């Protein structure tokens, strides 16, 4: 008797979506369990239930500034402090997008004017605005007041930094959650019908929980649920790079893009 041999075809990697727009919001200094399940953060918890919540997401280091640099350029640039001002050169997410004919902008709440070079202005802190450290990006370094109400006018990738009153650094978790609902919630609703993605993450924890933070993805391409994939800021950068076929910056080269959260 001849036995027919059957071999399963190798599993195909899930294709990476290509959103029309991505908005990345970075919050401050809270560990995962301070946010997830906290009744003071109803908007974030509702968003997490409707999107993908990463339960093993981590900051790269402490303090704040090198985490932002890691997300934006694939490296902490050897920076171990919140020293300001910095003047940096070399590859970054904005530059790789522009080289592909795509677009980028950084929107910082309470920054007084485009291209502002100061370290502090009221509740604005340059340490939370990595684009400010590359002089050639001055025209893309904008106050949050420039965030377009017509979301179709957003750049391909936008980095949003609430000020220290509203990013949970100086203000309360409830205050930060309310700010997100009011200022980012309309984009999240719009994104569902416009092939766009919202990413909310934290730069680092408060030093008490092994730098574990909450990260969530929300958009029509996202499958709701929880993911235990271990990720950090380099994985987030690599994910954006894969979505737009960008070169890999620094440590993102060795990081895996997020997987298992995309709708077929």
C-alpha positions in Angstrom: 0.0 0.0 0.0 1.3 3.4 -0.9 0.9 6.0 1.8 0.4 9.5 0.7 2.7 11.9 2.4 1.2 15.3 3.4 3.2 18.2 4.7 1.6 21.3 6.0 2.7 24.4 4.2 5.0 26.6 6.3 3.1 29.2 8.3 3.2 32.6 6.7 4.2 35.6 8.8 1.3 37.9 9.5 1.5 40.8 7.2 2.2 44.2 8.8 -0.5 46.8 8.3 0.3 50.2 6.8 -1.7 52.8 8.6 -2.4 56.1 6.9 -1.5 57.9 10.1 0.0 56.9 13.5 -0.2 59.1 16.6 2.2 58.0 19.4 1.4 59.6 22.8 4.0 59.2 25.6 3.0 59.5 29.2 5.2 59.8 32.2 6.5 57.7 35.1 3.7 55.2 35.9 4.0 51.5 36.2 1.5 49.1 34.6 -0.6 48.4 37.6 -1.0 52.1 38.4 -2.9 52.4 35.1 -4.5 49.1 34.2 -7.5 48.4 36.4 -7.3 51.9 38.0 -10.8 53.6 38.2 -9.0 56.9 38.0 -8.1 56.1 34.4 -11.5 55.2 32.8 -10.6 56.3 29.3 -7.3 54.5 29.1 -8.9 51.3 30.5 -11.8 51.5 28.0 -9.3 52.0 25.2 -7.3 49.0 26.4 -10.3 46.8 26.3 -11.2 47.9 22.7 -7.6 47.6 21.5 -4.4 45.6 22.1 -2.9 45.9 25.6 0.7 44.8 26.0 1.1 43.2 29.5 4.9 42.9 29.3 6.0 46.3 28.0 9.1 48.0 29.5 11.0 51.2 29.5 14.6 51.0 28.3 16.2 52.8 31.2 15.9 55.7 33.7 15.4 58.6 33.7 13.0 60.1 31.2 15.1 61.6 28.4 17.0 58.5 27.2 13.8 56.6 26.8 12.4 59.2 24.4 15.7 59.1 22.5 15.5 55.3 22.3 12.0 55.5 20.8 12.9 58.3 18.4 16.4 57.2 17.2 17.0 53.6 18.3 19.6 54.6 20.8 19.9 56.4 24.1 22.8 58.2 22.5 24.8 57.6 25.7 22.6 60.0 27.6 22.0 59.0 31.2 20.3 62.1 32.5 17.8 64.8 31.7 20.6 67.2 30.7 19.4 70.1 28.5 20.1 71.3 25.9 21.3 68.5 23.8 22.5 68.9 20.2 22.4 65.5 18.4 23.0 64.3 14.9 22.5 61.1 13.0 19.5 58.9 12.2 16.1 59.4 13.6 12.5 58.4 12.9 11.6 61.8 11.3 14.6 61.7 8.9 13.8 58.1 7.7 10.2 59.0 7.1 11.1 62.1 5.2 13.6 60.1 3.1 10.7 57.9 2.0 8.6 60.8 1.0 6.5 60.5 4.1 5.9 63.0 6.9 6.5 63.5 10.7 5.7 66.1 13.3 6.3 66.4 17.1 3.5 68.1 19.0 4.4 69.3 22.6 1.8 70.8 24.9 2.7 74.3 26.3 5.7 74.7 24.0 5.4 78.4 23.1 6.3 78.4 19.4 7.5 76.1 16.6 11.1 75.2 16.8 11.4 76.4 20.4 14.9 75.7 21.7 14.4 76.4 25.4 14.6 73.6 28.0 11.6 74.7 30.1 8.5 76.9 29.4 5.9 76.6 32.1 4.9 73.0 32.2 6.7 72.2 28.9 9.9 70.2 29.3 12.3 69.7 26.3 13.5 66.4 27.8 10.2 64.9 26.7 10.6 66.2 23.2 13.3 64.3 21.4 12.9 66.0 18.0 14.0 69.3 19.6 17.5 67.9 19.8 18.1 67.8 16.1 18.4 71.3 14.7 17.4 70.2 11.2 14.0 69.2 12.5 13.0 72.6 13.9 10.2 73.1 11.4 8.7 69.8 12.5 8.9 70.6 16.2 5.5 72.1 16.9 3.3 73.1 19.9 0.3 70.9 20.5 -1.9 73.8 19.5 -0.9 73.0 16.0 -2.3 69.4 16.2 -4.8 69.5 13.3 -8.5 69.3 14.1 -8.9 67.8 10.6 -7.1 64.6 11.3 -6.6 63.9 7.6 -4.0 66.7 7.8 -1.9 64.8 10.3 1.6 63.7 9.2 2.3 60.0 8.6 3.6 59.7 12.1 3.0 62.2 15.0 4.7 62.1 18.4 2.6 63.8 21.1 3.9 64.9 24.5 1.4 66.3 27.0 3.0 68.8 29.3 4.0 67.9 32.9 0.6 68.8 34.3 -1.2 66.4 31.9 1.3 63.5 31.3 0.9 62.1 34.8 4.3 63.4 35.8 3.2 66.3 38.0 -0.6 66.0 37.6 -2.7 63.1 38.7 -3.5 59.9 36.8 -7.1 61.2 36.6 -6.0 64.5 35.1 -3.8 62.8 32.5 -6.7 60.4 31.6 -9.1 63.3 31.2 -6.6 65.1 28.9 -6.3 62.1 26.7 -10.0 61.6 26.4 -10.5 65.3 25.5 -7.5 65.8 23.2 -6.7 62.4 21.7 -10.1 60.8 22.0 -11.5 62.5 18.9 -8.5 61.2 16.9 -9.0 57.6 18.2 -12.7 57.7 17.1 -11.7 59.1 13.7 -8.9 56.5 13.3 -11.4 53.6 13.3 -12.9 54.7 10.0 -9.7 56.1 8.5 -7.1 53.3 8.6 -5.1 55.0 11.3 -3.4 53.9 14.6 -3.1 55.3 18.1 -0.2 54.1 20.3 -0.2 55.2 24.0 2.9 54.3 26.1 4.9 55.5 29.1 8.5 56.5 29.0 9.3 54.6 32.3 7.8 53.5 35.5 8.2 55.2 38.9 11.2 53.1 39.8 9.2 50.5 41.7 8.2 47.8 39.2 11.2 46.8 37.1 10.3 49.5 34.6 7.1 47.7 33.5 4.7 50.1 31.8 1.4 50.0 30.0 1.4 50.2 26.2 -1.7 49.9 24.1 -2.5 50.0 20.4 -5.9 51.1 19.1 -7.2 51.2 15.5 -9.1 49.3 12.9 -6.2 47.1 12.1 -5.8 46.0 15.7 -7.3 42.8 17.1 -8.7 43.5 20.6 -7.1 41.5 23.4 -4.0 41.2 25.6 -0.5 40.4 24.3 2.3 39.0 26.5 5.0 39.7 23.9 7.8 41.4 25.8 8.4 44.7 24.2 10.2 48.0 24.8 10.7 51.3 23.0 13.0 49.6 20.4 10.2 47.2 19.5 7.8 50.1 19.1 10.2 51.8 16.8 10.9 48.6 14.8 7.1 48.2 14.3 6.8 51.7 12.8 9.8 51.0 10.6 8.3 47.8 9.3 5.0 49.4 8.6 6.6 52.0 6.3 9.6 50.0 5.0 12.0 52.2 6.8 15.7 51.4 7.5 16.3 50.1 11.0 17.8 52.7 13.5 20.3 51.5 16.1 19.0 48.9 18.5 15.7 48.6 16.6 17.7 46.4 14.2 17.8 43.6 16.7 14.2 44.2 18.0 11.2 42.3 16.8 8.1 44.2 15.6 5.0 43.6 17.6 3.1 40.6 16.4 -0.1 38.7 16.9 -2.3 41.8 17.4 -3.2 42.5 13.8 -6.5 41.7 12.1 -6.2 39.5 9.0 
